[in-house]
Amino acid sequence: MSWLRTELWTAEVVYAGFGTPMLRGALAVQGGFVVGVGSLLELRARFPEAEVVHKGKALFPPPVNAHTHLDLSLLPRYRGPFPGFLHHVVAHRERRGLEGAKKGLEELVASGAGAFADIVFKDEVMDFLLEESPLPGVAFYEVFAPEPSLAEVTFAAVRRKVEAWRRREGRVKVGLSPHAPYSVSPPLLKKLAQWAKAEGIPLMVHGAESLEEVAFLARGEGPLREVYGRFAKTPWTPPGTTPIRHLHALGVLGPTTLLVHGVQVDEEEVGLLAETGTKVVLCPRSNASLEVGEAPLALYAKHGVELALGTDSRGSSPDLDVRQEALFLWEKADPRLLVRALTRGGYRALGLPTPRLTRGTPAALVHSL
């Protein structure tokens, strides 16, 4: 009978969600289910009558979008220098909120994402994700507070909110996102990191994204001075170091911390990320739109840093399909690294189990590039 016909699905990279992604791998599919996983050579010997079907660049479990700003989904896309993006978000702040988050979540589901991480700026968006998200994930409450004199009162307010939300966790867990080392005062950043680690709350922080960020932290120079001045009355005292070293000194890095972007890093800093167990979420299409450069994939691979992929927001990316991030980098890195980052790296970053493609898995759960 035709429904019992076996096909061998193959691609440039085949990943079952565990072990090492295979360059000459395949999945045996029969009657709508996976009935075998292994090398194409092995499966052709086991199923000599099977038709070999080429499925493109990769086959893998449901992917993870490990960095989104769903509430920005109604913003027009910005392309240009990084400092201009911050002004772009402020200029369109009336479009930021629950309706954008709903639209973004619909797009995530339609893209086939198996899990997600979102940066949540408004309380109503956190309520919505905790109550209605059909996808598992982590909603990271964003803190933007550069004024040092307000560190204590801001910390107390954030703690109250996060504690209340954590009592409502279900499919979606609650995390904490100090926005960036230039937009959260050092005393507040340190307190948030200490509290989060003590309570087992995952952290997500934007860091080492742009040269402007490096200049502001190292020397207090550049256009981020203006951004800081709009939200803080205390004059900025630069820590005199790089974003990664600054975060490390404040105790932010660690195995439950996700660093987003990580473009402007040197080898010593990549070593720090590896030693502390910090995960790095790459957003290459957003980086290209904002003209901040490319993350050093070879260095991350050399030091064994756990990588995940994210789309960032509709404000800086054309869509929320995280598979397109892997395709964007396909010729620039070992494709096995990218497929792992798209799947297992993302699930590990969010503290979730990785779905596996094994005997009995519905073929509908096999995703492709």
N, C-alpha and C positions, 0 to 999 in steps of 0.2 A: 504494500500500500504506500502511496506517495508520502503520507505523513510520517512514515517510518524511514524515509530516505535520509541518509546521513550526509551532512555537508561538513567540510573542514574549513572553518573560517580562519583566515590568516591575514596578517598585516605586517608592516615594517616592524612594529613592536606589539607584542601581546603580553598583557600583564593580568595575572589572576588575582591581584590584591595582596599577595604574599610572595616571599622569595624574591628572585631577581627578575625584572622584566626581560622577556625573551625576544631576541632579534629574529629568530627563525621559528617562532612558535605558532601554535594554532589551537583552536577550540573545535572539538567535535560536537556538532549540534544535530539533534534528532527529535522530531515531534515537538519542537518548541522548547526543548531543554538542552542544556549542556550535558554531554555524556562522556566527555574526555577533555583533558587539558595536558598539553605537553609540546614537545617539538613537532614541527610539521613532519619530519622524517618518521618519528615514532608513530604518530597518529595515522600516517598513510599506510604504515605496515599493519596497524590494528584494523583499519577500515579501508581495505584496498579498493572497494567499489565506490567510495565516497567521492563526491565532486569537491574540488578545491575552489573556494570562493574567496577572492581577494577583497578585503573590506577597507582598503585605504591605508592610512598611516599608522593607526593604532586601534587596539581593542582593549577594553579595561572596564572595571566596575564603575558605578555612578561617580562622577567627579565632584569635587568640593570647591566651591567659591569661597575662599578663606578671607576675603576682604571686600566688603561692599559698604556703600553709604546709600541704603535704599531710599532714604528720605530725600535724596537729591535727584531722584529719577525723573522729575519734571523740569529739571534745569536744561537749558540749551548747552550743547557741548562746547567747551572752551579749548582752544589750541593756541599756545603761545608760551612766553616765559612764565616760570613757576609763580613769582610774586603776583602776577596778574590774576592767577586762579583764585587766590584768597579774596581779592576784590570782587571777582566774578561771583563767588558764593555769597558774599555779603550783599552785592547788588541785587541778587535774585532770592533773598532770604524769604520773601513772601511765598515763594513756590516750594519752600522746604517744609516737609511735615508729613502728616499721616497719609494724605492722598498719594504722595510720591512713594511712600513706603509700600502702600498696597499695590501700586502699579509695578514697583520693582520686584516685590515678592512674586507676583504673577509671572513676571518675566523669568525669574529664577526657576520657578517650577517648570515652565514651558521649555527651558533650556536643558532640562534633564538633570539638574544639580541634585546630588544626594544629600548634601548638607551645606551649611553656609555660616559665615561670621559677618555680623553687621555692626557698624558703628551707630549708636543711637544717641541723638542729640536732644530729642524731646520726649517727655514722659509718656505722651499718648502713643508714641511709636513703640516704646517698650511694652506698654500694656497690650497693644495689638499683637506684637510678636509672641508674647507669652501666652496669650489666649487663643490665637488663631493660626499660627504658622503650621502648615502641614509638613514642613521639613524640620529635621533636627538641626541644632546649631547652637551658637553662642551669640548673644546680644550684648555688646560691650558698651556700657554707658560712658559717653564722652565727657571729659572734663577739660574745659578751656578756661584757665584762670592764671594769668601771668603775674598778678599783683601779689607780692610776697606778704604784705601786711594782712591779707585776707586768707592766708593759708589755713589757719585754725577753723575759722567759721565755715569756709568752703569744705574742708574735710568733714566736719560734723554733718553738714547738710547732705553731702554725697553718701556718707556712711548710712544715714537714716534711710535714704532712698534705696540703696543697693540691698540693705538688710531686708527691707520690706519686699522688694522684688524677688529676692532669693527664696522667700517662703512660698512663692507662687511658681517656682520652676517646674517644668515638666519636660516636654520635648525640647524646649529651648532653655538653655542655661543662661545665667547672668554673669557677665564679665565686666571689667573696668578698663576704660581707655583714657589715660592721661594723653591729651591730643598729641603733643610733641614737646621736645626739650626746650623749644623757644616760646611755647605758649602756655606752659605750666611752670610756676615758680619752683625753684629747687627745693625749698622746704616742703611744699605741698607734694611735689613729685616723690620725695623721699617717704613722706608719711603714707601716701597712697600705696606705694610699693610695699612698705613694711606691713601694712594692714592686709593687703591683698594676699601676700605670701603666707601670713599667719592664718588667714581664713581659708586658704585654698581657692582663692578667686583668680581666674585667669586674667592676665593683663595683655593689652594690645596697645602699642605705641607707634606712631609714625616717627621714623628716625632716619638720619643720613640720606634724606631724599634729594636735597639740592645743594649746589655750591653756595647759594645764599644762606642756607641754614648753617653750613660750616663757617662761613665768614662771620655770621652774627654771634655764634657761640665762641669762636676763637678770638675775635677781635672787636666784637660789638659793632661791626660795620654792615652796610648794605641795606636793601629795602625792607628787611624784616624789622629794622629799628622803628619804622613808621607803624607797622602792624602792632608791635609791642606797645608803642606809645599811645595807641588808640584805646588800649584796654588796661593799662597800668600807669599809676602815678609815680611809683618809685623808679628812679633812674636804673637802667639796665646795667648790671655789672657782669660782663662776660666771664664765664668760668675759665676761659683761656685754653680750651681744649676742643676736641672733636665731639660730635654728637654721641657716638658709641662710647667713648671713654667717659663722657659726662654721665650718661645713663648708668654705666658700670659703677662709677664712683658713688652714685646715689642708691645703688642696690636694686636697680630696676631690672637688670638682665637676670635670666634664670630659666629653668625648664618649663615654667608655666607662663612665660612671656613670649609674645609674638611681636617681632619687630617687622613693621611694614615698610617696604621699599628697599632699604639697605643698599642704595646705589653708591653713595660717596663713602667707601670704606677702603682701608688698606689691609694688608695681609695680617698685621698684628691684631687689628680689630676683628677680622674674620676669625682669627684664633680665639679671641675672647668670647665671641658668640658661640663657638664650638665648645669651649671649655665650660661655659655656664649652662649649656644645653638650651640656649635661646633658639627658637624657631624663627625663620625668616619667610615672610610672605612677599613674593615678587608680583609686581603689577606692571609688566613691561609696556603694554599699550598706553597706559596712563603716563608712564615715564616719558614715552615718546611724545605724547601730546603736550606735556608740560616742559619739554626740552631740558630734562634734568640728567640725561645720560642713560647708560645701561649698567645694570648690576653685574658684578664680576662673577659670572657663573662658574668659571674654571676655578677660582679661589674657593668658592663655597663647596664645590665638589671635592677639591683637594683636602679640605679640612673636615669634610663629612658633616657640614651643617644641614640640619633637616629643613628642606624647602617645601613651601606650599605656593599655590598660585591664587591670585585674586584679580578681579576686574577693576577695583576701585569704583568710582561712581559714574553714572551717566553724564555727569558734568565734565568728565575728562576721558571717557571711553565711549566707543560707538555702541556698545551693548553690554549685557551682563552675562554673556555666554563664556564661561571660564575656559572652555576648550580652545577658544580663539587665542588665549594667552599662550598656550602651548604651541599652537601653530605659528604664532608670531616669532617664537624663539627656535623653531624647529631646525633651522640651518645653523644655529649659533651654539648649540650644545648637544651633548649626547642625548638622543631622544629618549633613552631609557630613564635618564634623570628627570626629564620633563613629565613623562607619564607617571612616574612615581610621585612627583610633586603634585600632579593633578589629582591624585587619588590618595594613596596611603599617607603621603606627607601632609595633606590637608586634614585627613581624619585624625592623625596623630597630633597635629597642631591644636585641634579642637577637643582633644581628649575623648574621641569617639572611636568605636570599633570599625575597622575597615571591612566593608562587604567583600566577600570572596566569590570568585567564579570557580565553582567546583561542580562535580557530578550532581545533577539535580537542580542546578540554578536555572531559573527561567531565562530563555534567550532574550527576553525583553529587558533584562537587567544588564545586558552586554552593551556598552556604549562604544562609540567609534569616533575617530577623527578622519 
